[in-house]
Amino acid sequence: MYKKIFLPAIAILCLSFAYNTEILKKIFSFPRELKELSAVEVTRKSKWIWTLQDSGNKSELYALNEKGELVNTLFITDVLNYDWEELTADPEGNLYIGDFGNNKNARKELYIYKIDAKDLKKTETRTAAKITFYYPEQAEFPPPKAQRYYDLEAFFLLGDNFYLFTKNRSSTSDGSTFLYTVPNIPGNHAAKLVGSFKSCTDFHSCAITGADISPNGKKMVLLSYGHIWLFTNFKGTDFFSGKVQQIDLPDMSDKEGICFVGNHKLFVVDERNKGVGGNLYEVNLRKLKPKS
């Protein structure tokens, strides 16, 4: 018998609103060589905009300025890009790479790599720390198609823990993303299941591809190809206990990365595919207007 996911009791108050999408403002197009964009991050101590490419690409981070010009390429010498999917940062300006893409749910080791802030202006560096983790609930690699809950493309760091939001690839998916925590401590850890959120049921437009939390810790966002979910008024780190507002996005590109820039603005990136995407967009949360 296969293990099932059982969640702790969680108080959830969800008030969902759909918003007009004129607020998705294009800032610039990325250089054409950066096609498979999968993340975006702006550290608090730099105006550089960081991104990466996912599986099969070089083990490199890319820094751009506010005009979209490539200002640095940082090669990480001691690890491979198995399936890099996400970036996050800490208050000191260190970056963390999420190498945990798991489309087939077959990976047994999942990685988070720390890149020291003092090395970000170099062209080559090694990881400053490595964290590995696994899902205690997963017994098969891969599990049956109806239990493929363990892909991952979204995380952020808050305090001493990473918060991970899975991409549900099960054949019976109802749009649920499962929230796990992993401590920011080098070593191998069992990820702890702490909650879930049901987005919507269409996999293409609803599966979670990015996440971030505002610098003041009062707003949290999840991203999919078709939507942003904005969470507010939550208690502590129980992100799903407050209000959720749904922002509908034009469903014409693969939106893979999201980050806060201050407490009221978001950056979003999408992959370039068949002439569509490959851009950085801005979302001003102060200009949200519900559809009439």
N, C-alpha and C positions, 0 to 999 in steps of 0.2 A: 504494500500500500504506500502510495506517495504522500509525502508530507504536504499539508495545506497551510496556508497563511492564516493565522488567527490574530486579530488586532485587539489591542487594549481598548477599553471603553473610552470614547472621546466625545466631549461635548462640542457640537458643531452648530454654528448659526450661520447659514449661507443665504445671503441676499444677492441675487444675481441680476446684473444689468448689462445690456448690450449697448455699445457706444459706437458713434460714427467713427469712421476710420480716416478722415482727413488729417487726423492728428499724427499719422505715420509720415514723417517728413524725411525725405532723402537728403543726406548730408554730402556723401561722395560715393564714388565707385572705387572699389579696391583695384590694385594692379591686376592685370589679366592673368598673371601667373598664379595668383591666389584664387583658386577655383572652389576648393572644398572647405570653405570657411565653416568652422564648427563652434566658435566661441568668441567672446569679446570681453575685455576687462580693462578698466582704467584704474591704476593704483592711486591712492590718496596723496602720494608724494611726487607724482609726475603727470603731465598732460598727455603722455604718449598713450595711444590706443593699441592694446595688445590683442593679437589673434593667433590662431593656429589652424592647421589643416588636419583632417582625420585620417583614418587607417590607410596605410600604404604610402603615405607621404613622408617627407624627411622629418627628422627629429629637430624641428626648428620652431622658434617663436618669432613672430613678426611684429615690429613696432611701427606705427604710423603716426604722423602728426595730424592736426585738425584739418589740414587740406587734403588728406588722403595720400600723402607722399610717404613712401617707405623710408624710414630713417634708421632702422637697424634690423638685422637678421641675426638671431642668437641660436647657434647650434648647440644642442645638449649632447655631449659627447659620450655619456656612459649609459644611455638607455635608448631603446628603439621606440618608434611610434607604432605600437601594435594597433591601438585604436584610440588615439587622443580625441576627446570629445568636449572638454570643458576647461575653463580657467576660473580661478578665484584668487583673491588676495587678502592679506591681513593688514592691520593698521600700520605696520612697519614698512609696508611696500613690497614684501616678499610675494612672489607668485606661486601658485600651485596648479599643476597640470593633472587633470583627471584622465588617466589612461585606463578606462573601464568600459569602453564600448563593447557590447556583448550581444550582437544581433542574433546569434544562434543559441545563446544561453549555454555555451559550451566551455567558457573560460572558468578555470579553477582559481586563478590568482588575478586580482584586480589591484591597480596601482594608483597612488597619488604621489606626485613628485614635487618637492619644494625647490624653488629656484631663488637664491638669495638676492635681495634687493641690490646689493652692491655689485652684483654681476650683470645686471640687466643692460648696461651700456657696452658690454663686451661683445665679441663676435663668437666666442666659444666659452662654455663653462660646463661643469659637472653639477649634478643634483646635490643640493645641500642636505637633503633627507629623503628617505623613501618610506612610504607607508603601504602596506598591503592589507587587504581585507577580503572577507568572504561572507556569504549569506548562510546562516545556520539552517534556514528553512529549506535550502536547496539540497536535494539528495541525489539527483541525476544530472549528468552533464553530456548532452542536454536533457532536460526533463521532457515529458510528453508535451505535445503542442498546446494542450489545454492549460499547462502550468508554466508557461514561459513568461515569468514575471520579471526576469533578472537582467534585462538590458538596462543601460544607464547612460544618460547624456547630460544630466543636470545636477549641479551641486553648488554649495557656497560654504564659506567658513564663517562661523559666529562664535566668539569666545574660544573655547578649547575644543570645539567639535565641528566636524564637517556634517552638513545636512544634505542627504542624497535623495533624489526623487527619481524613481525608476520609470523606464519606458516599457509599458506593458505590451508584450508581443504575443500573449496567449490567444489561442484560436477562439476563445470565448470572452475576449476582453470586453468589459463594460466601460472602459475609459479610466479605470482606477490607476492612480500612481501611488506607489508605496514609499513612505518616508522612512529612511534609515539614518542612524547617526554612527559616525566613526570618530574616535578621538584623534586629535592632531598630535600624535605621538609616534615616532618611528617604531616599526615592528609590524607584526601580523595581528589583525583584530577581527573578531566576529562582529559584523555590522548588527546594530540593534534596531529592530522594527518598532517604530513609535507611533505610526499613524498612516492614514490614507486619505486620498481626495479623489472624487469621481469628477473627471473633467467633462467629456462628452463621448459619444459612442463611435464616431467615425475615426478610424485609426489615422488616416492620412492627415486630417486637420486637427486632431485632438491629442495625439500622443505627445508626451512631454519631452522637449528638446533642450530646455534651458531653465535656469533659475537664478535668482539673486535676492539679496536683502539690502535695504537702504542703510546708509552709514549710521543713522540714529536708531536702527533696529525696529522701526515702527511700521514699515511696509515690506512686504515680501511679494515677489512675482514668480509665476511659472509661465513658460512659453511653449507654444506649439506652432505648427505651420500656419494655423488659422486663427489663433487666439492668444491673448495675454490674460492671465487671471491675476488680479491685484488683491492682496489680502491685507486687511487693516483691522485695528481694534482687537487684536489677539492678545492672549495672556502669556507673557514669558516667551517660550519657544513653542507653545502649542498653536502653531500658525493657522490651523484649520478651525480654531475656536471662535473666530471673530466674523468679520464680514468679507465676502468675496465679490468682486466686481469683474465681469467678463468684458473684455475689449475685443471686438471682432476685427480681424485683419484681412486684407485682400488675400484670398487663397490661391496665389499664383506663383509662389516661390517657396523654397525650403528654408524656413527661418530656423537657424540652429543655435544662435547665441544671443544672450541678453545680459545687460548689467546696468546698475544704477550709476549715475553721474550726479553726485549730490543726492538730496532726499526727494527731489521732485521731477527728475528727468531720467529717461532710460535711453540706452543705445541698444539697437537690434541689428544683427547681421544675418544675411541669407547667402546660401551657396549659389554659385553661378552654374546654371544648367540650361543648355539649349538657348543661350542668349538671354536668359532671364536671371535676375538676381546679381549677386556679387557686390552688394551695396551695404553701406552703413546708414541706418535710419535713426531718427530721434523721435521719442515720444515725450511730450510735455504733459505730465500728469495733472498740472494745474488747469489745463485746457480741456479736460474731459467733459464732453456734453452728451448726456443720454439721448438716444434716438427718440424722436417725437412719435 
